Amino acid sequence: MSRPAPETRIGVVGAGLMGAEIALVFALGGMHVLLHDRDATALENALTRLGALLDRGVSRGLYTADQRATALDRVRPASDLASFGDRDLVTEAVFESLEVKGEVLAALDKACPEACVIASNTSTLPISTLGAALSPERRPRFLGTHYFSPVSRMLLVEVVPAFETSPETAAWTTSILESIGKQPIAVKDVTGFAVNRMLHAMLIEAVRLVEEGVATPEDLDAACRLGLGHPIGPFALMDNVTSGLCLQVQEILRESHGERFRPPALLKQRVAAGYSGGRGKPGWLGKA
Ligand SMILES: NC(=O)c1ccc[n+]([C@@H]2O[C@H](COP(=O)([O-])OP(=O)(O)OC[C@H]3O[C@@H](n4cnc5c(N)ncnc54)[C@H](O)[C@@H]3O)[C@@H](O)[C@H]2O)c1
C-alpha cells in the first residue's frame, strides 16, 4: 500500500458501463490498469467505447491528443485474473448480485497479492455482507468505493468501510482517489449509502407531485433545473437510468429504511405498462 500514487497498479473487474470508465479515470490519472471481463466481447467493446469517449473529449478540448493516446495505452485487457498478482488496488464492477459479486471477490482474494486493497462498486449491497466472501486476512483491506455515472465526469466517490476495514485502507484509498482528481466522501455502510437515499427521497416526492396533479413532469424538471440549479430534472433522470431501476432501488431502500421509501403507485404502474425509459424507449418525457 506504500507505492507512490502514480505507480499504483490498478485492476478493474467488469468492463460494463461503470467498470470501463473506472479503468479510464485511473489511466488518465497516470496509473497502469488491467481491465477484466468474463465476456470477451464486452471487454473489446469497452475499449472501443473508451477510445470514442476520449475522441469526443479531445474534440471538446477536455484532453490533449497525447493524453488520449497515453490513457488508452495504460488500459490493458486481461482475459483472466492470473495477471492480477501484482495489483495494488482492484475494483469490482460486475453485475449487482450478491452471488456474482461473492464469486468474483473470492476469486480476487486468491489472485491478488496480500497487500492489495479490494473495492466494490456496489450501489445497494451492504459492503460488510460482501466482505463475508473474503478471507478474514483480506477483510481489513476491503471496502466500498461507489462511483457515479458517467464516471469520467462525476467527481464524487462514496468511500464505505465495512465492519473490518482498517482505517489505513480507507485513508489510503481516499488519497489514491484524490490523486486522480476525485472527491471522495466517507459514508457509513447503510443501504443506499448517502447519495441514493437523498436522490430517491426526491424522486419519490416528484412522482407523488405528479400523482396529486400538482404539476407536470416537464414543469417539475424545469423547477429543479431553474429553481434549484440541478443539471437535470428528476423525470429526465428517471428516463435516463430507467424507472425500472429506480423502482428496484426504492424497494431495497424500503426494506431497510421503512415506508418513507415506498415506491409511488404511479411509478409501479408506468414500469409495468412499459413506460420505463431507457435509450429510445418511452418514459415520463416521451422517448428518452
Ligand atoms: N449504472 C450505474 O449508474 C451505476 C452507478 C453506481 C454503481 N453501479 C454499480 O456498478 C456495478 C456495475 O454496473 P454497470 O452498470 O457497469 O453494469 P453492466 O451490466 O454495464 O456491466 C457489468 C459487467 O460485468 C461483467 N461481469 C459479470 N459477471 C462477471 C464475472 N463473474 N467476472 C467478470 N466480469 C463479469 C459483465 O460481462 C458486464 O460487462 C453494479 O454493481 C452496479 O450496481 C452502477
The ligand as a MOL file (V3000), in Angstrom:
LIG
                    3D

  0  0  0     0  0            999 V3000
M  V30 BEGIN CTAB
M  V30 COUNTS 44 48 0 0 0
M  V30 BEGIN ATOM
M  V30 1 N -25.0250 2.0220 -13.7580 0
M  V30 2 C -24.8830 2.9340 -12.8060 0
M  V30 3 O -25.2790 4.1150 -12.9540 0
M  V30 4 C -24.1730 2.5570 -11.5240 0
M  V30 5 C -23.7830 3.5690 -10.6270 0
M  V30 6 C -23.0640 3.2080 -9.4840 0
M  V30 7 C -22.7840 1.8850 -9.2310 0
M  V30 8 N -23.2080 0.9100 -10.1110 0 CHG=1
M  V30 9 C -22.8570 -0.4880 -9.8240 0
M  V30 10 O -21.7400 -0.8490 -10.6390 0
M  V30 11 C -21.8050 -2.2560 -10.9280 0
M  V30 12 C -21.7440 -2.4690 -12.4320 0
M  V30 13 O -22.8050 -1.7810 -13.0270 0
M  V30 14 P -22.8230 -1.4790 -14.6030 0
M  V30 15 O -23.9640 -0.5340 -14.8170 0
M  V30 16 O -21.4580 -1.1280 -15.0720 0 CHG=-1
M  V30 17 O -23.2160 -2.9340 -15.1530 0
M  V30 18 P -23.0170 -3.5410 -16.6240 0
M  V30 19 O -24.0520 -4.5700 -16.7710 0
M  V30 20 O -22.9100 -2.4250 -17.6240 0
M  V30 21 O -21.5630 -4.2410 -16.5510 0
M  V30 22 C -21.2750 -5.3420 -15.7570 0
M  V30 23 C -20.1490 -6.1050 -16.4300 0
M  V30 24 O -19.7050 -7.1270 -15.5350 0
M  V30 25 C -19.3640 -8.2660 -16.3060 0
M  V30 26 N -19.3910 -9.4460 -15.4450 0
M  V30 27 C -20.4750 -10.0430 -14.8840 0
M  V30 28 N -20.1050 -11.0940 -14.1370 0
M  V30 29 C -18.7480 -11.1670 -14.2200 0
M  V30 30 C -17.7780 -12.0460 -13.6840 0
M  V30 31 N -18.1360 -13.0750 -12.9080 0
M  V30 32 N -16.4800 -11.8250 -13.9820 0
M  V30 33 C -16.1160 -10.8050 -14.7950 0
M  V30 34 N -16.9930 -9.9390 -15.3400 0
M  V30 35 C -18.2920 -10.1190 -15.0630 0
M  V30 36 C -20.4100 -8.3030 -17.4070 0
M  V30 37 O -19.9780 -9.0890 -18.5100 0
M  V30 38 C -20.5700 -6.8120 -17.7250 0
M  V30 39 O -19.7060 -6.4360 -18.7960 0
M  V30 40 C -23.0880 -2.7680 -10.2670 0
M  V30 41 O -22.7600 -3.2590 -9.0040 0
M  V30 42 C -23.9400 -1.5020 -10.1490 0
M  V30 43 O -24.8950 -1.5740 -9.1290 0
M  V30 44 C -23.8830 1.2210 -11.2610 0
M  V30 END ATOM
M  V30 BEGIN BOND
M  V30 1 1 1 2
M  V30 2 2 2 3
M  V30 3 1 2 4
M  V30 4 1 4 5
M  V30 5 2 4 44
M  V30 6 2 5 6
M  V30 7 1 6 7
M  V30 8 2 7 8
M  V30 9 1 8 9
M  V30 10 1 8 44
M  V30 11 1 9 10
M  V30 12 1 9 42
M  V30 13 1 10 11
M  V30 14 1 11 12
M  V30 15 1 11 40
M  V30 16 1 12 13
M  V30 17 1 13 14
M  V30 18 2 14 15
M  V30 19 1 14 16
M  V30 20 1 14 17
M  V30 21 1 17 18
M  V30 22 2 18 19
M  V30 23 1 18 20
M  V30 24 1 18 21
M  V30 25 1 21 22
M  V30 26 1 22 23
M  V30 27 1 23 24
M  V30 28 1 23 38
M  V30 29 1 24 25
M  V30 30 1 25 26
M  V30 31 1 25 36
M  V30 32 1 26 27
M  V30 33 1 26 35
M  V30 34 2 27 28
M  V30 35 1 28 29
M  V30 36 1 29 30
M  V30 37 2 29 35
M  V30 38 1 30 31
M  V30 39 2 30 32
M  V30 40 1 32 33
M  V30 41 2 33 34
M  V30 42 1 34 35
M  V30 43 1 36 37
M  V30 44 1 36 38
M  V30 45 1 38 39
M  V30 46 1 40 41
M  V30 47 1 40 42
M  V30 48 1 42 43
M  V30 END BOND
M  V30 END CTAB
M  END
